[in-house]
């Protein structure tokens, strides 16, 4: 079960943090 929770947090990180990182890198 803990693995499933980890996957959920990973997906949230990819969806939220990755676009922000790309914008900061591009700026």
JOBEL-V576799 format. One record per run of one state. SS is the DSSP state (2 for helix, 1 for strand, 0 for the rest). FROM is the first residue (numbers start at 1). TO is the last residue. If there is no record, write none. Layout:
ss from to
SS FROM TO
SS FROM TO
//
This chain:
ss from to
0 1 1
2 2 26
0 27 27
//
